[in-house]
Amino acid sequence: MSAADVDTALSWGPGLRWGVMGNMMLNHLGGGAGGIEHFFQQFAGPMTSSWKTLGTPVLTPEIQKKLVDSVHAEVGSRSIEEVEAERDEILLGLLELRAKRPKTSLPTRARSSSEPCDGFDSSQDCNDLFGAPPSF
């Protein structure tokens, strides 16, 4: 996988969302109808286990409460559906703008599962950290 492949994947994937909303608001939406509270219930364990390489950070209940309170302050009285609609409207606008520029056009060819990943030995697993194969 080349640097261009990584840049393409990020700029056409999570990078679009990161340009619209910050990580905490995206986590709030990632929790579905349960919001940030459900996100932490579902993902705090796996998320913090990857932090071991960072030293000894701990996502304590007190820190989670500060984050939850802060997200709720940012959300205000808007529902999950309203925040999702806001995000989606901006994302669609960004996609329309980007589609007008040939240099940033979305890749159209997906790699076949039988093709080796560019830049990888064919005996290596080229799936992403979550086990999904690359789609370009």
N, C-alpha and C positions, 0 to 999 in steps of 0.2 A: 504494500500500500504506500503510495507516495504522499508527500506533503500536500499536493494538490487534491488528492483523494480525501484526505482528512479535512482540508479546508472546505471542499465542496460539501462533504457530509455535514460538517458543523454549520456552514452558512445556509444550507437548505433545510436543516433539521432544527435542533434546539437553538441555534443562533438567531433564527427568526423570532422565536418566543423571547429570548433574552433581550432582544432589542425593543420589545414591546412592554414587558413586565419584568420586574426583578425576581430573583430566585424565590423569595418568601411568598410572593403572590402566586407564582407558578406552583409552589408546593401546596398552597391553600387550594388551588384548583385541582391539583393532583390527588387531593384527599376526597374528591367527589363531593357528594352532598354533605358529608361529614366535615368538609373543610380541613383546616390545618390540624385540628385535633385528630381526625382520622388518619391524616398523612403520617403524623408522628406515631400513632398506634400501629400502623401498618409497616412503616419504613425505618423507625428509629433504630431498631436492632441491626438490620443489615447495613444501614447508612453508617452507623458508628463503628461497626466492625472494620470497615475500610479505613478508618482514621488511625489505626494502629501504627501505620507508617509515619504519622504526623507527630508521634509522641504519646502523650496521655490525655488528650481532650476527653471530657466527660459531658454528655448531654444530660444534665441533671433535671429532675422535675422542675426545679426553680428556673433554670434556663429555658426549658420548654415553655413554662408559663409566661416568661417575659416575651418570648417569640410569639406565642399564641396571642397575647394581649396586644402586641405591636401589630400583628397582621390584622386583627379585628379592628384596630384603630384605623389602619389603612383602608380596609374594606368599607368601613362605615356602615350605612344601612343597606348597601347593595347586596343582593342575593348572589349565590354562586352562579346562577343562570345569567344574571346581569353582567357579572365580571367576565364570564366565559364569552358572552356575546360581544363585549367590548374588545376582548383579546382577538376573537375571530374576525371581527370587522377590520381591525388594524392589520392582522396577518394577511387577509385577503387583499387589502390595499397594497401591502408590501409585495406580495407575489405578483400582482398586476404590474406594479412599477418595475420590478426586477425582470419580468418577462419581456419588457421593451428593450432591454439591453442584451445584445447577443453574447457578450462575454460572460454573463451570469445566467445564461439559460440553464434550465434544469436538465441534468443528464437524462437521456431517454433509454439507454441500453442498460439493462440489469445483467450482472454477471451470472452465468449459468452455474448451477451447483457443481457441475463437473469441471468447470474451469478453475485453475489455480488462482489464488489471489495475487495480484501484481505485487512484487516486492517480497513475497513470502516463498519459502521453500514449499513445494507441493505437499510435503509430509506434515507441514505445520497447520494448526487450526487458525483460521483467519477470522473467526467470529469475533464480535465485539464483546465487551465485558459482560453483557447480559446473555450471551450465547446466540445472538442473532447474526446471521451471515450478512456481509455487506450487500447493498442493493444496487451498486453502480459498478 
